[in-house]
Amino acid sequence: MFTFIDLLLSTSDHEPQAYNTCMGILQTCEDSSPHLVDEAAQLCLRCNTIYYTGFMKALKKVQSEKLRLVQEQDLKKSEHI
């Protein structure tokens, strides 16, 4: 996450906007698992989407993927009963 935030701040042409973007991202991350936030940041870095909307989409994707995996595990457990 540090690398993502650092890159976002260093590549922006408008410093105040970059800080506001970072604050928005960090506030959103308060309600999410640190592991999922790091995964979303890594996905953004790999895809070179270093902006607010890109991060939000990546976080949503990572969260839904995690939910899907949990649901699959629950289904497998219930099949074994």
C-alpha positions as CSV (number, residue, x, y, z in Angstrom):
1,M,0.0,0.0,0.0
2,F,2.9,2.3,0.8
3,T,4.2,2.0,-2.8
4,F,0.8,2.7,-4.3
5,I,0.3,5.9,-2.1
6,D,3.8,7.1,-2.8
7,L,3.4,6.6,-6.5
8,L,0.1,8.4,-6.5
9,L,1.5,11.4,-4.7
10,S,4.7,11.6,-6.8
11,T,3.0,11.3,-10.2
12,S,0.2,13.8,-9.6
13,D,0.4,17.2,-11.3
14,H,-1.9,18.7,-8.6
15,E,-0.6,18.1,-5.1
16,P,-3.7,19.1,-3.2
17,Q,-5.8,16.8,-5.4
18,A,-3.4,14.0,-4.8
19,Y,-3.6,14.4,-1.0
20,N,-7.4,14.5,-1.1
21,T,-7.3,11.3,-3.2
22,C,-5.1,9.6,-0.7
23,M,-7.3,10.7,2.2
24,G,-10.3,9.3,0.4
25,I,-8.6,6.0,-0.2
26,L,-7.3,5.7,3.3
27,Q,-10.7,6.5,4.8
28,T,-12.3,3.8,2.7
29,C,-9.7,1.4,3.8
30,E,-10.5,1.8,7.5
31,D,-13.5,-0.5,7.0
32,S,-11.6,-3.2,5.0
33,S,-9.1,-5.9,5.9
34,P,-5.5,-4.7,5.6
35,H,-4.7,-7.9,3.6
36,L,-7.4,-7.1,1.1
37,V,-6.3,-3.4,0.9
38,D,-2.7,-4.5,0.1
39,E,-4.0,-7.0,-2.5
40,A,-6.0,-4.2,-4.2
41,A,-2.9,-1.9,-4.1
42,Q,-0.7,-4.6,-5.6
43,L,-3.3,-5.2,-8.4
44,C,-3.3,-1.5,-9.2
45,L,0.4,-1.4,-9.4
46,R,0.5,-4.4,-11.7
47,C,-2.2,-2.9,-13.9
48,N,-0.7,0.6,-13.7
49,T,-4.0,2.1,-12.5
50,I,-2.7,4.6,-10.0
51,Y,-5.8,6.6,-9.3
52,Y,-8.8,6.7,-7.0
53,T,-11.3,4.9,-9.2
54,G,-8.9,2.3,-10.2
55,F,-8.1,1.5,-6.6
56,M,-11.8,1.4,-5.6
57,K,-12.5,-1.0,-8.5
58,A,-9.6,-3.2,-7.5
59,L,-10.7,-3.3,-3.9
60,K,-14.2,-4.2,-4.9
61,K,-12.9,-7.0,-7.1
62,V,-10.6,-8.3,-4.4
63,Q,-13.4,-8.2,-1.8
64,S,-15.9,-10.0,-4.1
65,E,-13.3,-12.6,-5.0
66,K,-12.7,-13.3,-1.3
67,L,-16.4,-13.5,-0.6
68,R,-16.8,-16.0,-3.5
69,L,-14.0,-18.2,-2.1
70,V,-15.5,-18.1,1.4
71,Q,-18.9,-19.1,0.0
72,E,-17.3,-22.0,-2.0
73,Q,-15.6,-23.3,1.1
74,D,-18.9,-23.1,3.1
75,L,-20.6,-25.0,0.3
76,K,-17.9,-27.7,0.3
77,K,-18.2,-28.0,4.1
78,S,-22.0,-28.4,3.9
79,E,-21.7,-31.1,1.2
80,H,-19.5,-33.2,3.5
81,I,-22.1,-33.2,6.3
